[in-house]
Amino acid sequence: MKATKVTGASAFQNPHAVEAKRIYDTENAEVIHMSLRPGQSLKRHTTPVDVFFYILEGRGVVEVGDERQEVERDTLIESPKGIPHLLSNTGEGDFRFLVVKVPRQREPTKVGA
Protein backbone atom coordinates (compact mmCIF):
# COMPACT_ATOMS: atom_id res chain seq x y z
CA MET A 1 0.00 0.00 0.00
CA LYS A 2 1.20 3.50 -0.76
CA ALA A 3 -0.06 6.40 1.36
CA THR A 4 0.68 10.03 0.55
CA LYS A 5 0.24 12.79 3.09
CA VAL A 6 -0.41 16.15 1.40
CA THR A 7 1.59 18.03 4.02
CA GLY A 8 4.64 15.90 3.17
CA ALA A 9 4.35 16.19 -0.62
CA SER A 10 6.64 18.62 -2.44
CA ALA A 11 5.17 21.64 -4.17
CA PHE A 12 6.03 22.16 -7.83
CA GLN A 13 6.30 25.28 -9.97
CA ASN A 14 3.30 25.92 -12.16
CA PRO A 15 2.18 28.67 -14.55
CA HIS A 16 -0.32 29.95 -11.97
CA ALA A 17 2.32 30.65 -9.29
CA VAL A 18 0.15 29.02 -6.58
CA GLU A 19 0.73 26.12 -4.20
CA ALA A 20 0.35 22.85 -6.11
CA LYS A 21 1.36 19.35 -5.00
CA ARG A 22 1.15 16.28 -7.23
CA ILE A 23 -0.17 13.61 -4.86
CA TYR A 24 -0.96 10.88 -7.39
CA ASP A 25 0.83 10.37 -10.68
CA THR A 26 0.56 7.24 -12.81
CA GLU A 27 0.52 6.47 -16.49
CA ASN A 28 -3.30 6.70 -16.46
CA ALA A 29 -4.24 9.47 -14.04
CA GLU A 30 -2.92 12.47 -12.14
CA VAL A 31 -4.20 14.18 -8.97
CA ILE A 32 -2.95 17.60 -7.89
CA HIS A 33 -3.74 19.22 -4.56
CA MET A 34 -3.99 23.00 -4.94
CA SER A 35 -4.39 25.72 -2.35
CA LEU A 36 -5.28 29.32 -3.10
CA ARG A 37 -4.91 32.04 -0.48
CA PRO A 38 -7.62 34.71 -0.22
CA GLY A 39 -7.70 36.73 -3.44
CA GLN A 40 -5.58 34.25 -5.41
CA SER A 41 -6.78 32.80 -8.70
CA LEU A 42 -5.62 30.40 -11.36
CA LYS A 43 -5.03 31.90 -14.78
CA ARG A 44 -7.69 31.04 -17.36
CA HIS A 45 -6.38 27.99 -19.22
CA THR A 46 -7.35 24.85 -21.12
CA THR A 47 -6.27 21.24 -20.70
CA PRO A 48 -6.05 18.55 -23.42
CA VAL A 49 -7.89 16.05 -21.18
CA ASP A 50 -11.11 16.11 -19.18
CA VAL A 51 -10.59 17.38 -15.63
CA PHE A 52 -12.68 17.50 -12.51
CA PHE A 53 -12.20 19.58 -9.39
CA TYR A 54 -13.21 18.43 -5.92
CA ILE A 55 -13.46 21.21 -3.35
CA LEU A 56 -11.92 20.24 0.00
CA GLU A 57 -12.10 23.48 1.95
CA GLY A 58 -13.13 27.11 1.61
CA ARG A 59 -15.22 29.13 -0.80
CA GLY A 60 -14.51 30.17 -4.32
CA VAL A 61 -15.67 30.67 -7.86
CA VAL A 62 -15.20 28.25 -10.73
CA GLU A 63 -15.54 29.36 -14.33
CA VAL A 64 -15.81 26.79 -17.12
CA GLY A 65 -16.34 28.31 -20.55
CA ASP A 66 -19.03 30.99 -20.17
CA GLU A 67 -20.44 29.47 -16.97
CA ARG A 68 -19.58 30.79 -13.50
CA GLN A 69 -20.55 29.19 -10.20
CA GLU A 70 -19.80 29.81 -6.54
CA VAL A 71 -18.60 26.64 -4.86
CA GLU A 72 -17.80 25.36 -1.39
CA ARG A 73 -16.61 22.22 0.36
CA ASP A 74 -17.75 18.82 -0.95
CA THR A 75 -18.57 20.10 -4.45
CA LEU A 76 -17.37 18.37 -7.62
CA ILE A 77 -17.09 20.36 -10.86
CA GLU A 78 -16.51 18.84 -14.29
CA SER A 79 -14.40 20.67 -16.88
CA PRO A 80 -14.25 19.14 -20.39
CA LYS A 81 -11.00 19.17 -22.33
CA GLY A 82 -10.32 22.20 -24.48
CA ILE A 83 -12.74 24.49 -22.59
CA PRO A 84 -11.10 27.47 -20.80
CA HIS A 85 -11.49 27.35 -17.01
CA LEU A 86 -10.23 28.94 -13.81
CA LEU A 87 -10.75 28.82 -10.05
CA SER A 88 -10.60 31.81 -7.69
CA ASN A 89 -10.58 32.13 -3.91
CA THR A 90 -13.35 34.55 -2.93
CA GLY A 91 -13.38 33.56 0.73
CA GLU A 92 -11.46 34.72 3.77
CA GLY A 93 -9.57 31.46 4.33
CA ASP A 94 -7.67 29.00 2.18
CA PHE A 95 -9.46 27.48 -0.82
CA ARG A 96 -8.21 23.91 -1.23
CA PHE A 97 -9.20 21.53 -4.02
CA LEU A 98 -8.12 18.47 -5.96
CA VAL A 99 -7.53 18.60 -9.70
CA VAL A 100 -8.06 15.15 -11.23
CA LYS A 101 -6.94 14.47 -14.80
CA VAL A 102 -8.10 11.22 -16.39
CA PRO A 103 -6.48 10.14 -18.59
CA ARG A 104 -3.22 11.71 -17.50
CA GLN A 105 -2.28 14.89 -19.38
CA ARG A 106 0.43 14.30 -21.99
CA GLU A 107 1.01 17.81 -23.33
CA PRO A 108 1.56 21.18 -21.61
CA THR A 109 -1.32 23.22 -20.24
CA LYS A 110 -2.22 26.23 -22.40
CA VAL A 111 -2.45 29.22 -20.07
CA GLY A 112 -4.36 32.30 -21.19
CA ALA A 113 -6.49 30.45 -23.73
Secondary structure, DSSP 8 states (H G I E B T S, - for coil): -----GGGS-B---TT-SEEEEEEE-SS-EEEEEEE-TT-B---EE-SS-EEEEEEESEEEEEETTEEEEEETT-EEEE-TTS-EEEEE-SSS-EEEEEEESS---S--EET-
